Amino acid sequence: MEAKTGEKAYNPNIGLALGSGSARGWAHIGVIHALLEIGVTPHIVCGCSAGSLVGGAYAAGYLDDLEVWLRTLTRRKVASFFDFQFRGGGLIAGERLVKFFRNEFGDVLIENLPIPYVAVATDIETGREIWFRSGSLLDAVRASISLPGIFAPVKLGNRWLIDGGVVNPIPVSVCRAVEADIVIAVNLNGGLVGRHSVQKKNDIGESIEEGNDLTSRVKKGFRNGVDMMLSQVWNNDESTPGLFDVMAGSVNIMQDRITKSRMAGDPPDILITPSLDYLGLLEFHRVEEAIEEGKKAVHAMKGQIMSVVSGG
């Protein structure tokens, strides 16, 4: 907003709180692009889980490169990054993915980023919220995305860390703590509670069996003894929820309840909620859909956003 003669221009520090949501996290890319398109530039980025990954890419200046790579993802390519294990604290070790990002995009120190950035994780022993404000960006992201039961926890120092969404799914409070005047929060988990593995159609009419779809996709990429083990891990009986249904549903309920509780006590100035309830937890290949939903959510709220950031 243009200041009148003699008045000081209103230039607030805008904080972006990017919430957790696994594959739905690609919507954050659309949100950031749309905010920049309407003239709103985040000065502070705080992310949890998938939000820490996208927020870190934005803060480090390679968001566009990340998007280009993501748009090449197929179901088979996604499955190739899943280094399954049947011991330890998660079904997916996560080392293969981190190694790829380190080789493809490199690593930087959080304290050297051009804008303030914080990733949120959880100390599994104490339940404490852990804020990464310095150190390796990739280490911070890897800790933050450690979804319980799915991605193995990470040991950094003497602490075992898991997904920040366990304690703070949308880190509004973190943005406030690092001196954001206005906080724009992105909630990726709206409308998810109550979903079960049912048949749905995506935009191009392809049949998708949510909850059980991961089994069939992974099996296409693996032709060894793992197939037999997976068939026992995921339940293919549509009448009852399988292991993955239970895990995903539990995460959805937990994050929904914690999000409502946290934001009741510390609400953001603007809450953006892309419509993503149809997107499965690990459907990472559906990049374009998620990004477009993020853009649409911002443009639908453009008037409110501009009013708040301009001090109107």
C-alpha positions as CSV (number, residue, x, y, z in Angstrom):
1,M,0.0,0.0,0.0
2,E,1.4,3.4,-1.0
3,A,2.0,5.7,2.0
4,K,0.7,9.2,2.1
5,T,3.1,12.1,2.1
6,G,4.9,12.3,5.4
7,E,3.7,8.9,6.5
8,K,6.0,5.9,7.1
9,A,5.3,3.0,4.7
10,Y,3.9,-0.1,6.3
11,N,6.5,-2.8,5.6
12,P,5.7,-5.7,7.9
13,N,7.9,-8.8,8.3
14,I,5.8,-11.6,6.7
15,G,6.3,-15.1,8.1
16,L,5.2,-18.2,6.3
17,A,4.2,-21.2,8.4
18,L,4.2,-24.2,6.1
19,G,2.4,-27.2,7.6
20,S,3.0,-31.0,7.5
21,G,1.2,-33.2,5.0
22,S,3.6,-35.6,3.3
23,A,2.7,-35.7,-0.5
24,R,0.3,-32.9,0.0
25,G,3.3,-30.8,0.8
26,W,3.9,-30.0,-2.8
27,A,1.0,-27.6,-2.6
28,H,3.3,-25.3,-0.7
29,I,5.2,-24.7,-3.9
30,G,2.0,-23.4,-5.5
31,V,1.2,-21.3,-2.4
32,I,4.7,-19.6,-2.6
33,H,4.5,-19.0,-6.3
34,A,1.0,-17.5,-6.0
35,L,2.0,-15.2,-3.1
36,L,4.9,-13.9,-5.1
37,E,2.6,-13.4,-8.1
38,I,0.3,-11.1,-6.1
39,G,3.3,-9.2,-4.7
40,V,3.6,-10.8,-1.3
41,T,7.1,-11.8,-0.4
42,P,7.7,-14.0,2.7
43,H,10.6,-12.7,4.8
44,I,10.6,-15.6,7.2
45,V,9.9,-19.3,6.5
46,C,9.2,-21.9,9.2
47,G,8.3,-25.4,8.1
48,C,7.2,-28.7,9.5
49,S,7.7,-32.0,7.7
50,A,7.0,-31.5,4.0
51,G,6.8,-27.8,4.8
52,S,10.4,-27.9,6.0
53,L,11.5,-29.3,2.7
54,V,9.7,-26.8,0.5
55,G,10.4,-23.9,2.8
56,G,14.1,-24.9,2.8
57,A,14.2,-25.0,-1.0
58,Y,12.6,-21.5,-1.1
59,A,15.0,-20.1,1.5
60,A,18.0,-21.6,-0.2
61,G,16.9,-20.2,-3.6
62,Y,16.3,-23.5,-5.5
63,L,12.5,-23.8,-5.3
64,D,12.2,-23.6,-9.1
65,D,14.9,-26.4,-9.5
66,L,13.0,-28.5,-7.0
67,E,9.8,-28.1,-8.9
68,V,11.3,-29.0,-12.2
69,W,12.6,-32.2,-10.8
70,L,9.4,-33.0,-9.0
71,R,7.4,-32.7,-12.2
72,T,9.5,-35.6,-13.6
73,L,8.3,-38.0,-10.8
74,T,6.4,-41.1,-11.7
75,R,5.0,-43.8,-9.5
76,R,7.9,-46.0,-10.3
77,K,10.5,-43.3,-9.6
78,V,8.9,-42.5,-6.3
79,A,9.0,-46.1,-5.3
80,S,12.7,-46.2,-6.2
81,F,13.4,-43.7,-3.4
82,F,11.7,-45.9,-0.8
83,D,14.5,-47.9,0.9
84,F,12.2,-50.3,2.7
85,Q,13.4,-51.9,5.9
86,F,11.7,-54.3,8.3
87,R,13.7,-53.3,11.4
88,G,14.2,-50.0,13.1
89,G,11.7,-47.3,13.7
90,G,10.1,-46.9,10.3
91,L,9.2,-48.8,7.1
92,I,11.4,-46.4,5.0
93,A,15.0,-45.7,6.0
94,G,15.1,-42.4,4.1
95,E,18.8,-42.5,3.4
96,R,18.4,-43.0,-0.3
97,L,16.2,-39.8,-0.6
98,V,18.6,-37.7,1.5
99,K,21.6,-38.9,-0.6
100,F,19.8,-38.0,-3.8
101,F,19.0,-34.4,-2.5
102,R,22.6,-34.0,-1.3
103,N,24.0,-35.0,-4.7
104,E,21.3,-33.1,-6.8
105,F,20.9,-29.9,-4.8
106,G,23.8,-29.8,-2.4
107,D,23.6,-28.8,1.3
108,V,23.9,-25.4,3.1
109,L,24.0,-24.2,6.6
110,I,20.7,-22.7,7.8
111,E,22.5,-19.7,9.4
112,N,23.9,-18.8,5.9
113,L,20.5,-18.7,4.2
114,P,19.5,-15.3,2.8
115,I,16.3,-15.3,4.9
116,P,15.5,-16.6,8.4
117,Y,14.4,-20.2,8.3
118,V,13.4,-22.7,10.9
119,A,12.6,-26.4,10.6
120,V,10.6,-28.1,13.4
121,A,11.1,-31.7,14.6
122,T,10.2,-33.6,17.8
123,D,12.4,-35.2,20.4
124,I,10.9,-38.7,20.7
125,E,12.2,-39.2,24.3
126,T,11.1,-35.9,25.9
127,G,8.4,-34.8,23.5
128,R,10.0,-31.4,23.2
129,E,9.6,-29.3,20.1
130,I,13.1,-28.9,18.4
131,W,13.7,-25.8,16.3
132,F,16.5,-26.0,13.8
133,R,17.9,-22.5,13.3
134,S,21.5,-23.5,12.4
135,G,23.4,-26.4,11.1
136,S,22.9,-28.6,8.0
137,L,19.7,-27.8,6.1
138,L,19.3,-31.4,4.9
139,D,19.8,-32.8,8.4
140,A,17.1,-30.5,9.7
141,V,14.7,-31.5,6.9
142,R,15.4,-35.2,7.3
143,A,14.5,-35.0,11.0
144,S,11.4,-32.9,10.3
145,I,10.0,-35.4,7.8
146,S,10.3,-38.5,10.0
147,L,6.7,-39.4,9.9
148,P,6.1,-42.0,12.8
149,G,6.0,-45.5,11.6
150,I,6.7,-44.6,8.0
151,F,10.1,-42.8,7.9
152,A,12.7,-43.9,10.4
153,P,13.6,-41.5,13.1
154,V,16.9,-39.6,12.9
155,K,19.6,-39.4,15.6
156,L,21.3,-36.0,15.8
157,G,23.7,-35.6,18.7
158,N,22.2,-37.6,21.6
159,R,18.6,-37.1,20.5
160,W,16.3,-39.3,18.4
161,L,14.0,-37.0,16.3
162,I,10.7,-37.5,14.5
163,D,8.3,-35.4,12.5
164,G,7.6,-32.0,13.9
165,G,3.9,-32.5,13.1
166,V,3.6,-34.6,16.3
167,V,3.8,-31.4,18.4
168,N,3.4,-28.4,16.0
169,P,1.9,-29.3,12.6
170,I,1.7,-25.7,11.5
171,P,4.5,-23.7,13.1
172,V,2.7,-20.3,13.6
173,S,4.3,-19.9,17.1
174,V,7.7,-20.4,15.6
175,C,7.1,-17.6,13.1
176,R,6.0,-15.3,15.9
177,A,9.2,-16.2,17.9
178,V,11.5,-15.2,15.0
179,E,9.7,-11.8,14.9
180,A,7.2,-12.1,12.1
181,D,4.7,-9.2,12.2
182,I,2.2,-11.1,10.0
183,V,1.9,-14.9,9.8
184,I,0.5,-16.6,6.8
185,A,-0.2,-20.3,7.7
186,V,-0.8,-23.1,5.3
187,N,-2.9,-26.1,6.5
188,L,-2.6,-29.2,4.3
189,N,-4.8,-31.5,6.5
190,G,-8.2,-29.9,6.2
191,G,-11.1,-32.4,5.7
192,L,-9.0,-35.5,6.2
193,V,-10.4,-36.9,9.3
194,G,-13.0,-39.7,8.6
195,R,-11.5,-40.8,5.3
196,H,-11.1,-44.5,4.7
197,S,-9.7,-46.5,1.8
198,V,-12.3,-45.9,-0.9
199,Q,-12.3,-45.8,-4.6
200,K,-12.1,-42.3,-6.1
201,K,-11.3,-40.8,-9.5
202,N,-8.7,-38.3,-10.1
203,D,-8.9,-35.5,-12.6
204,I,-8.1,-37.7,-15.6
205,G,-10.6,-40.4,-14.6
206,E,-7.9,-42.8,-13.4
207,S,-9.1,-45.2,-10.6
208,I,-7.3,-44.7,-7.3
209,E,-7.6,-47.0,-4.3
210,E,-6.6,-44.8,-1.4
211,G,-4.8,-46.4,1.4
212,N,-4.1,-49.7,-0.4
213,D,-2.6,-48.1,-3.5
214,L,1.0,-48.0,-2.2
215,T,1.2,-51.8,-2.1
216,S,0.5,-52.3,-5.8
217,R,2.7,-49.4,-6.8
218,V,5.7,-50.7,-4.8
219,K,5.2,-54.2,-6.0
220,K,5.6,-53.0,-9.6
221,G,9.1,-51.8,-8.8
222,F,10.2,-54.8,-6.8
223,R,10.4,-58.3,-8.1
224,N,12.0,-60.1,-5.2
225,G,11.2,-61.6,-1.8
226,V,10.0,-58.2,-0.5
227,D,6.8,-58.6,-2.5
228,M,5.7,-61.5,-0.2
229,M,6.5,-59.5,2.9
230,L,4.6,-56.4,1.7
231,S,1.5,-58.5,0.9
232,Q,1.5,-59.4,4.6
233,V,2.1,-55.8,5.8
234,W,-0.7,-54.2,3.8
235,N,-4.2,-55.6,4.0
236,N,-5.9,-55.9,0.6
237,D,-9.3,-56.6,2.0
238,E,-11.3,-53.5,1.2
239,S,-13.8,-54.2,4.0
240,T,-11.3,-53.6,6.7
241,P,-8.6,-51.0,7.1
242,G,-5.0,-52.3,6.4
243,L,-1.9,-51.4,8.3
244,F,-1.2,-48.4,6.1
245,D,-4.8,-47.2,6.5
246,V,-4.5,-47.3,10.2
247,M,-1.2,-45.5,10.3
248,A,-2.3,-42.8,7.8
249,G,-5.6,-42.3,9.5
250,S,-4.0,-42.0,12.9
251,V,-1.6,-39.4,11.7
252,N,-4.5,-37.4,10.1
253,I,-6.5,-37.5,13.3
254,M,-3.5,-36.5,15.5
255,Q,-2.4,-33.6,13.3
256,D,-6.0,-32.3,12.9
257,R,-6.6,-32.2,16.7
258,I,-3.2,-30.7,17.5
259,T,-3.5,-28.1,14.7
260,K,-6.9,-27.0,16.0
261,S,-5.6,-26.8,19.6
262,R,-2.4,-24.9,18.7
263,M,-4.1,-22.4,16.4
264,A,-6.9,-21.7,18.9
265,G,-4.2,-20.4,21.2
266,D,-2.1,-18.7,18.6
267,P,-4.0,-18.1,15.4
268,P,-2.3,-17.0,12.2
269,D,-3.3,-13.7,10.6
270,I,-4.1,-15.6,7.4
271,L,-4.9,-19.3,7.1
272,I,-4.7,-20.9,3.6
273,T,-6.2,-24.4,3.3
274,P,-5.8,-26.0,-0.1
275,S,-8.4,-28.6,-1.0
276,L,-6.3,-31.8,-0.8
277,D,-8.4,-34.4,1.0
278,Y,-8.4,-36.6,-2.1
279,L,-4.6,-36.9,-2.2
280,G,-3.0,-39.9,-0.5
281,L,-0.3,-39.6,2.1
282,L,2.5,-41.0,-0.1
283,E,1.2,-40.0,-3.6
284,F,4.3,-37.9,-4.2
285,H,4.0,-38.3,-8.0
286,R,0.8,-36.1,-8.1
287,V,2.9,-33.0,-8.1
288,E,1.0,-30.9,-10.6
289,E,-2.3,-31.4,-8.9
290,A,-1.0,-30.4,-5.5
291,I,0.8,-27.3,-6.8
292,E,-2.3,-26.1,-8.6
293,E,-4.4,-26.5,-5.5
294,G,-1.9,-24.4,-3.6
295,K,-2.1,-21.7,-6.2
296,K,-5.9,-21.8,-6.3
297,A,-6.2,-21.5,-2.6
298,V,-4.1,-18.3,-2.6
299,H,-5.9,-16.6,-5.4
300,A,-9.2,-17.4,-3.8
301,M,-8.1,-15.4,-0.8
302,K,-6.2,-12.6,-2.6
303,G,-8.4,-9.8,-1.3
304,Q,-8.1,-10.8,2.3
305,I,-4.3,-11.4,2.0
306,M,-3.7,-8.0,0.4
307,S,-5.8,-6.3,3.0
308,V,-3.9,-7.8,5.9
309,V,-0.4,-7.3,4.5
310,S,-1.1,-3.7,3.5
311,G,-2.4,-2.9,7.0
312,G,-5.9,-2.2,5.7
